[in-house]
Amino acid sequence: MPLRQTQGAPILTLTTSEVSSLMERFCAPDTSNWDMQSTVFTLTEKVVAAAQAHDSSLNTCRGATLIPVLRGGLPMLVGAQSTLPAKACVLVRCTKLKATQDVRVEWLVRRPLPPREDEDGPLVLLDTVIATGDTMHRLCDELEVMPGCTPSSVIVMSCYAAPAALQRLAMHPVVKYIVVAREAERCDDDGCLVPSTNGDIGDKIYGARF
Ligand SMILES: O=c1cc[nH]c(=O)[nH]1
């Protein structure tokens, strides 16, 4: 499993042919919503398995706090919780004004984080796509000042992400490491990944924005 040692936190990517065929379905324009959900579940299980192989403390800790970024991170939550011992879940919804860095963050149901003790596991941020990285970066900034978040206590998991966004996230002090199923070539000026996802993954699963 390739592990890119940047100046900051490690970035792990998956290279198996099974992941390649899952990524074809992930990016196809005509993947049905159920097929997309199951693709994201399976990719997430593989991302979690890679994290567990890299970091044995994930299997011995009292449980991670899973933080899916709505909407795209929700199917990752279902995939992650089947194999990752979890203690809590915190929902967060992020919206970004197109072509700006203006991210709106809404912590739903609970804020601050549930109380955490020494043997508790990491905070795990889950999002299907990381394009510019502005949203994830902003979430890390918000987590950094919350009680219960310590340096290197956040693991970022994603299905598809731009290298520049990953490198920027890897430099954030709260990030311990990042696991991504596949790296894109880049993010274009419109904030879309190249090769293209052929539509918003959240829209493909849940339908157009409500
Ligand atoms: O390329 C992109 C960017 C954001 N969200 C997606 O689903 N795809």
The ligand as a MOL file (V3000), in Angstrom:
LIG
                    3D

  0  0  0     0  0            999 V3000
M  V30 BEGIN CTAB
M  V30 COUNTS 8 8 0 0 0
M  V30 BEGIN ATOM
M  V30 1 O -15.3730 16.6320 -8.6750 0
M  V30 2 C -16.1320 16.7020 -7.7130 0
M  V30 3 C -16.0900 17.7580 -6.7730 0
M  V30 4 C -16.9610 17.7570 -5.7250 0
M  V30 5 N -17.8770 16.7610 -5.5940 0
M  V30 6 C -17.9430 15.7520 -6.4850 0
M  V30 7 O -18.7810 14.8640 -6.3470 0
M  V30 8 N -17.0740 15.7410 -7.5230 0
M  V30 END ATOM
M  V30 BEGIN BOND
M  V30 1 2 1 2
M  V30 2 1 2 3
M  V30 3 1 2 8
M  V30 4 2 3 4
M  V30 5 1 4 5
M  V30 6 1 5 6
M  V30 7 2 6 7
M  V30 8 1 6 8
M  V30 END BOND
M  V30 END CTAB
M  END
